[in-house]
Amino acid sequence: MLDWKTVKSCAPLAVVLLAGCDGEESAPSDPVLVAEGQSLYEEPVPGGNTFSCNTCHAQDDDEGLRRVGHPLGGATSRSTFKNGQLDAFEDAANSCLVEWMKADPWAPDDERWNALRAYVASGSGAEDDIDFQIAQPPGDVSGGDASAGRTLFNASCAQCHGVDGLGTERAIPVGALDLEPSYIARRVRTSGTPASPIYDGLTGGVMPFWSAQRLSDPELLDLVAYLSSNYVEPSDDPGDPQDPTDPQDPTDPEDPADPTDPEDPTDPTGCAATHPKVGQLAQLQNFFHDVGGTAEIIDDCTIEITGFSFDGEGIDVQIYGGFEGMYEDGFSMSENLVRDEPYLGETLRFTLPQGRTLDDVGGVSVWCVPVGADFGSGTFG
């Protein structure tokens, strides 16, 4: 991974905080250049995901919606970035491009930086250096006010998840999922790649974390109360006939995914079973969209999921291999699973792509590719 502290250039660079290497703001720019910069600021980056600078950072704090990051209007005059870890604005900008927008860093001589710098410099109120704290969620996340949580959600989280959590092109719908309370708190506080060279203590995902400065613990509890208002602890009874995740008999001749079917094109052939992980299981934990099932490593190149459940909704949802909490750095093992009918206890088989081995697989995820969301996953063991 690129070491941002080695990226030292006085050329105009940035997606988040723009300034010259001498720490001084650029001379006032003409309105046309500012307008070009505003378009760059508000539109997703080509080659990246659905995020833009404006997804996380308002230009100024009077726009009526609390975003996850501090406002950036006038931030070109800051002397340090990322809690003082970085001295150059371009380093901070490229870290956001790569970590949150999932795009390549822009080259030092890219002309787009001139316009983007002009737009950021045209704002005001964010000139001072910023300190923030990545806070772990409280041990007890009960006691929040669901009504207050809904109001707060629609004034903040709706930027990505839509009003009442109905979803947008940036993030999945969460308003009616009745999520597990501690999971909500963890995602809000520590979402982000664990391999980040900038942030410590993140636990996976592309959703930006809410720092203690942008969201208080009492507000977090209100959000948890709203998003988990009808949450029910799952039953431990695997034989519940009403449980839609109850797996079908894999030998049922009416099961279209019967792994013993000689016509099954996914039936692996010629793959050895010598790797020590062969036979390991991973129980899929549901986070969104009714995901369930048990993944098993069949041989050195094949993974099978039995009793697979998924409501079929999403944008582009694939089975990803990788390591727990790091599926954004993983790899696909399937086509898009989105369809009109839900998966109810089906059996699916996947072959590792060329160049991948079981050494690259610590678990599997039902992964929403465009927004980097883990719908459900499990770790082999």
N, C-alpha and C positions, 0 to 999 in steps of 0.2 A: 504494500500500500504506500502511496506517495506520502512522504514526510512533508507536511505543509510548512514546517519551519525552514525548509530548504528553498521554498519558492520565493525568491527575493527579486522583485522587478519593479522599476519605477513606472512601467507602462500602466495604463488604466486598466485595472482588473476589478471585477467584483460582481457578486450577485446579491450580497447581503450588506456589506459595508464598503464604501468606496472612498479611497483617499490616496493621494500621492505618497511616495516614500518619504517625503520631507514632512508629512503630517499636516500640510497646509491644504486648504480647500482650493479647488480649481477656480479660475476666473468665471464670472457669471456667464452662462451660456444663453444662446438664443432660444426662443420659444419652440422652434422646430426641433432642436436637439433635445430639449426637455420632453417634448411630446413623444419623440422616438424612444427615449429612455423609459417613459411611463408605460409604453406598450411592452417593452422588454420586461419591465418589472411585474406586470400584471398577467403575462402569458406564460404557459409552461415552456420549459427549455426543450428545443428539438433534441430528440434522442433520450430524454429523461422520462420521468413519470408525469402525473397530472398536476404536480405541485408547481407553483411559481413563487417568486419572492413575496408577493402579496398574500399568498396563502397563510404564511406565518407572521408576516411583519406588515403592519399598516405604515403608511408614510408618516402620518401624525396620529395622535391618540384621540382625535375628536371625530372619528369615523363611525362611532356608535356600535362597534363590534370589538370585543376583546379577543385578540389573537394570541396564539401561544407564545410568540416571541415579542420582544420589545419593539416599539416603533423605530423606524430608521431615518425619518426625515432629518437631514442635517448631520447624519452620523459620519459623514466624511471627515469631520474634524476630530474624531476620537483618536487618542494616542495609542491605545491598546485594544485588543479584541479577545473574545472568548475567555472572560475572566482573567485577562492579563497574560494568557498563555502565548498569544501571538502579537507580534509587534507590527506586522504589515497587514493592511486591509485586504490585500489580494489573497493572503493565506486564509483568512476567515471566509472570504467569498468562495474560494475553491473548495473549502471543506463543506460548505453548505451545498454546493453543486453536486459533490460526489456522495455525501452521506445522506442527504435528505431528498434531493431531486433525482438521484440515481442517474446523473449525466456525467459526461466527461468534463474535466476542467477546461475552461476556455484558455486559449493561448494568450501570452502576454501582449501580442500585437493585434489582438482581435479588436476591430473598430467599434464593436458594440459597447465596449466598456466606456467609451467617451460619452455616449448618450445615457447610459445607465448611471454613470457618475453625476452627470448633469441633473438628472431627475432626483436622485437621492439628495444631492446638495441643495436642491430647490426647496426642501422642506425645512422644518425647524422643530426644536424641542427634544432632539435626541443626540445632542452634541456630546454630552458627558459620557465618560467611560461607564460601562455597565457591569455590575456584579450580580450573579445569580447563583442559586443553590439547587443542585439536584437532590431532592428530598425523598427518602424512602416513605412509603405510605404508613399511616399509623397501624399498630397491631390490631386495634379494634376499629373496624370501619362501619359500625352500626351507629344509629342515632341521628342520621341526617333527615332533612325535610324534603320529601319527594317533590312537593309543589315548588319549593324554592329551587330545587335541582333542575326542574324542567325550565324555569325561567332563566337560570344561569346557563343551561345547555344551549338554549336558543339565542343567547347573547354571546356565545363563545364557540362551543363545539360545533354549532350549526354551520360555521364557516366551511367545514369539510363534510360533516355528516348530515347536513340538511336540517331544516326546521323539524322539531320533534323526532329527529334521528331517522328521517326517511331516506337519507343517502343522497350522494351527488356523484359526479364523475371522479371526485377526489377521494371518496371514502365510502365504505359500505354502510347500509342502514343498520342502526343499532337500537332504535327507539322501542322496538317491540320484541327484542330478543331475551329480555329478562335474564341478564348475564349474572354470573356468580360474583358476589360483592368484592371479594379480595382480588379477583382477576381484574375487575374494572379499575380498582385503586392502583394496582401494579402497572397496568397499561398507561394510565394517565400520568403517573409519576416517573416511570423508568423506561418508556418505550424508546427504541433506538438501537442501532447496531452495537452489540457487545464488543466488537472489534474496533470501535471508534478510537482514533488517536487523540481526540480532543476531549471527549466526555467519559467519565468513569461511572460504572455501576448501572449501565443500561442493560436491558434484558431481552432485546429483540424487537423487530418490527420497524416499519417506516414512519409510523405516526410520531411526530415530535413530542418530546416529554414536556409536561407543564412544571416549571420550576416553582419553588416556594414563593418567589417574588411575583409570579403571574397568577397563582392560584393558592389560596390558603387551605389549610387542613379542614376547617369547618365547611368551606365551599366544596372541597373534595367529597366530604361525607354526604352533602346534599346531592351531588351528582351520582354517587353510588346509590343512594336511596331511590333516585328517579329511575336509573337504568336497571335496577334489580328489584323493582317494586313488586313484581309477581314471581320472583325467583323461587323455585322449589328444588330442594335437594334431590338429585337423581336417585332412583331406586337401585338397590344393590341386587335385586332379584333378576338374574339373567333369563329366567323362564317366564317373565311376565308376558302373557299373550297380547297385551295391548301395547307393548313396547315396540315402536316401529323400527328400532335398531336390532331387534332380535334376529340373528342371522338365519338365513335359509340353510337347509341341509345341503352341503356342497355336493352330495351325490344325487340330489333330486334331479331326475331326468328332465323336469320342466324348467329347471334353472338355466337360463340362457348363457350363464357364465360358468357352467360346470367345467372345472378344470380337467376332468377326465374325458371330456368330449373330444374325439379325434379331429373334429372339424374346427376346434377352437384355434384361431390363428395366433393367439398369444401363448399357446402351449410351448414352453421352452424345450429346445433340443440341443444336445451336445454340450451342455454346460456342466462343469464339474461341481462337486459339492465338498470342497476341501477347506474353505475359509472357516476360521473358528466362529464366525458370527452366524453361520448356517444354523437354522433352527430357532434363532432368537425371535422374540415377539415384542410388539409395541401396541399397546392399547390406545386408540385414538381418543383424546380428550376433546369434548366439544367446546368451542369458544363461540362459534356463530353457525347458523344455518343447519342445525341438527346433524352435525357430523358425528359419526361413530363407526366402530368396526375394529378389527384386530389385524395388524400387519404382521406378516411372517416372512423371514428370509428363507426362501425355498432352496436356493443353490447359489453359486458364486455370482450369478448375474440376474437372478429373478427374485422379485418381491411380490407377494400376494396379499391382498386385503380381503378378508372374509367378513360377512355381516356388515358390509359397507353401507352407511346411510349418509345422505346429503340431500338437502331439499332441491338441489339443481339450480339454485339462483346465483346470480353474480354476473361479472363481466367476462373475465377469462380466468377460470379456476382450473388448476392443474395439480397433479401429485408431484410434490417436490421432495427430493432427498437432500439431506444436509445434517446439520447438528442442531440440537435443541436451542431455540432462541436465535438461530443464525440462518434461517432459511432464505433470507434475502440474498445470501451469498451461496445458496444451494443451486440445484439444477433440476430441470423438469424430467419427469419420467412418463408423461402422458400427454394426450391431446387435451383440449378444452373439455371439461366435464359438464359445463352448463347445458341444461336441456329443460324441456317443458315439464317432464315428469320427475318426481323425486326418486332417489335411489333408496330402496327399502330392503336392506339385507342382502345386497348383491355381492358377488365375488369378482374381483378385478385382479389382473396380473400385469406386471410391468417389468420390462427388461432395462437394466442399467444402460445408459447411453454409452457410445464408444468413448474410450478414454477414462471411464469411471470404474472404480472398483468398490467393494464393500468397505474398504478403508475410508472412503469418502462419505459413508452413510452412518450417522449416529441415530437417525430417526427419519420419519416421514411426516409431511404436512400436506393438508388440503389447502393450497396456497392461492390466494387471489393475486394474480400477477400485476395488474395495473396499479393497484394501491398498496401492494406489499403487505397484505393482511393474512394472518394465520387463522383460517376458519376452524381448524382442529388439527392436532398433531400428537405424536407419541414417540417415545424414545425406546430404542431396542435394548433388550437386556434379558 
